[in-house]
Amino acid sequence: MSDYGHELTFGCFLTPVAAPPMRPVELALVAERAGLDLVSFQDHPYQAAFTDTWTLMSFVAARTEWVRICGNVLNLPLRPAPLLARAAASLDLLSGGRVEMGLGAGAFWDAVVAMGGRRLAPGEAVRATEEAIAVMRGIWAVDEPGPLRVAGGFHHVDGAKRGPAPAHPIPIRIGALGPRMLRLTGRLADGWLPSLMFLPDGPASLAEMNSHIDEGAAAAGRDPREVTRYLNIAGTFTGTGKGLLDGPPAQWAEQVAEIALTHGTSGFILASDEPGALELFGREVAPRAREIVAAERTR
């Protein structure tokens, strides 16, 4: 399958710098004014140069009006799933349903261990992510009978009270690259959130990776179109075209639209801490890319 038919989403991927601490907040406000749909933040709890991502998300939610907010992606080895679920539901209620969930199975394991986390092998990380999703959705499922019990080896609850329920169904997207995690994404997640800069063959990698997600979805009896495909991207706005995501906004829009129509990517999240780039992405790239995709879909 190429185009999954989802509505396009445009957002930004900001660095939660601690000096000056208001810098990412100011950039989030720029993004909202530029019309971007989503503001997301890196999550590296072991990084002393960053503010805590969840605290920052809460502050940004209070300062903005309508833009959606997401960790990109939240570090599961250092964020207990039951507490993360309650925090997400709470912020979703307080923000009027603007929270989205990006989950990461873990990386930079020496730093994780230094913060008291557990080093996981790749297979363990897949199982831990599956357990975390079960715990989080179980906490949110206030209409389910009885307390929550998930007998996981990494995320374990035994009789936890459910709730609060979030203001809306919080989508869970997984930052996955390996085949097992991609199949898990297809089986259980609402979406996929990789970074273009980490794909071995650039956008060409998306076809094979999407096939693993589709395989996982089919094995679970799901329609692959239930899984949205987002992508963190980076590039440079210049006056003349030089290559992929290196050129004027009109060229960016054409390239983004091509990725959307060829690989089914519907969310494009710009990794940039430059206000001018966020403005161009929101005001020029996003509307033009939407026009191109809409025109192609009606042909």
N, C-alpha and C positions, 0 to 999 in steps of 0.2 A: 504494500500500500504506500502511496506517496503522500498526497494531501489528505490529512485526517479531517479537514473541514472546520477546525476550530476558529473562533474569533481571535484575531491577533491581539496580543498584549505587549506593551512596551514598558520597560522599567529601567532602573539603575541599580548598580552593585557598588556600594560605597564602603570605604575603609573607616572603621570606627576609631579613628585616631583620638588619643587622649590629650594631645597638645596641638592646637587648642581644642578643648573638649566640645565646643559648640560648632566646630567646623562641619562634621557630618550632619548635624541638625540643620544648619544653614543650607547645605546641599540638598537635603530632603525637601526643604521649602522651595528651593529652585526647581526641583523635579516636579513638585506638585503644580507650581505655577506654569511650568512648561507643558503640562497636560499628560505627563507620564502616569501610567496606571499603578505602578508598583515601585516601592522603595525597598531595597534589600541591603543587608549588611553582612559582611564576613563575620564568622564566629571562631575566634581563636582564644579561648579562655586562658591559655598559658602565655599569651603575649602581653607583656607588661606595658607595652607602648599603646595598647588599645583600651578603651573603656569596655565594660561588659556589654555584650551585644543585646541581651534581653532588657537590661536597664535602659539602654539607648533606644531600643524599639518602643518601650513604654513612654519615654520622654517625647519621642518623635510623634507617637500617636496623639499625645496631648497637644502638640503644637500644630498639627496638620488637621485638615478638615475631611478629606475624602480619599486620599491616596491609600492604597493597600500597603501592608507592611509585612516583611518576611525576613527570617534569618536565612542566610545563603552561604553555606548550609549549617544548621545547628549541630554542635559537636556532641553526639549521643554518648560517647564514653565519659564525658564530664557533666552530663545533664540528665539526672535520673528521670526516666520516662513518666512516672506518676506526677512528679512535681512540674515537669515541662507541660504535661497535659493540663493541669490546673492553671498554670501561668498563662497558657495560650487561651484557654476558655475565659479566664478573667480579663485579659487584655482585649479579647474579641468582644466581650460584653461592654467594656468601658469605651471601646472605640467605635461601637456601632457596627460590628461585623466586618472589620477590615484586616483581620489577621489571616495570613497564609503560613503554612508550615513547610520549611525545607529542612530535610534531615540528612546528616552525613554520618557514615558508619565509623569514621575516624581516620586520621592521618597524623603524621608527625608524632609517632608513638613514643619516642623518648620524652618529648615535652608533655604528652598526656600522662605518662607514668610519673614524671616529676611533679605533676599536680595531684597525684593520688589516684589516677585512673588506672584501668587494667589494660595491659597490652593484649590485643586480640589478633589471632591469625585470620587470614581472609575468610575462611569458612565460618569461623566464630563470629566475625563481624556481620556476616549475612544473617546468621541465626539471631544475633543480638538485635539487629534492625527489625526483623520480623516480630520478635517478642515486644520490642518497644512500640511498634504500631498497634499490636493487640492491646497493650496496656493503655495507650493513649485513647484509642477509640472506645475502649471499655470504660474509661473514666468519663468520657463525654456521653456515653449511652445511658442517660438517666432513666429512660423508660424500660430498660432491661430489668428483670426481676433479680433481687438479691444483691449482695455485695460482689465486688469484682475479684476473681481469682484467675491468675495467670501463672502457671507453674513453669516459669522460664528459668534457664540457667544463668541469664545475664540481667534480665529485667523481670523481677518476681514480685507479685503481690498476692496476698492471701487474706481476702476479706476486706479489701479497701472499699470505702464508701464512694459511690459514683457522684459525679458532679463537681462544679456546676456545668451545665450544658452551655456550649458556646452560643453566640448570637446567630451564627449560621454554620452550615457544615464546613469545617475548616479543611481545605484540601491539603493533603500530604504529598509532597514531591521529594523524590530521593535523588541525591547527587551520586549517581552510579556510573561506573565505567566498565567493570568486569562482567562477563556473561552471567554469572550466578546472581549478582546483584541486579542486573538488568532484568533477568527473568522474574526475580522477586518483585521488582517494580511493576512488571506486567500483571503479576498475580494479585498484588495487594494495594499498590499505591494509586493515588489520583493523578500523579504526574511525574515527569522526569526533569531533572535540573542539572545538566552537566555544564562544563565550561569548554568553549571552542578551543581555547589555548592549550587544553590538555588532551585533545583528540589527536591521535597519532597521524591521521591523514586529513586533518581539517574537516570541512563539511562532508567530504566523501566518506568519512567514518560513520556518519549518521545512519546510512542505509543498513549496514550490518548490525549496528547497535539497536536500531529500531526493530530489526527482525527478532532479536532476543526478547525484547519487551513484548512484541506481538505473540511470540511463542509462549511466553509465560502467561499472557492474558488468555490465549486460547485454551491452554491447559487448565485454567481455572474457570472456564466457561464464560469468560468476559469478552466483550467486543473490544478489540484493540483501540477503537476510537474513544473508549472511556478514559484512556490515559493521555493527558495533555503532554506535549513535548516543548519544554522551554530550553533556552540556551543562553548562557553568559557569553558575551562577546566583548571584544576590545578592538580599537582601531584608531585611526587618525583622520580628522577632517582636514582636507587640503583643497586647493583650488583646482587641481587637475588630477585625473584618475591615475593611480599607480598600481592598484591591485585590490585584493579583497579587503573591504572595509578600510580603504586608504584612498580617499578622494572626496569629492563634493557630496553634499547630502543627497542629491538626486541619484548619484551612483550607489550610495549606501542603500537607498530605498529599493533600487532595482535588485541589488544583491540579496538583501533581506527577503524580498518577495520571492526570489528564485529559491532560496533555502526553504521558505515556507511551502511553496508549491511542489518542490522536488522531494523534500524529506518530512513534511508534515509538522515542522517546527512552528509553533504558534506564539511562543513567548520569546522576546528578544530583550535581554537584560544587559545594558551597557555598563561595563566596568570602567568607571571614570570618576575622578574627583575634581574634574574641571567644570565649572559652571557653564562656560560657553558650549562645551560638548553636550552637556545635558540639555541645554536650550535647543541646540540644533537637532538633537535626536528626537526630542518631544514635539517640537513645532514644525519640523520639516521632514525628517525621515519617516516618522510614524504615520502621518496622514497620507503621504505619497505611497508608502508601502501598502497601506490598507487599500488605497484606490487600485493599485496594480493587481493585488490578490483578488479583490472583489470583481474586477473586470474579467480576470482569467476564469474565475469560478462560474461566471454567467455565460461564458462562451459555449 
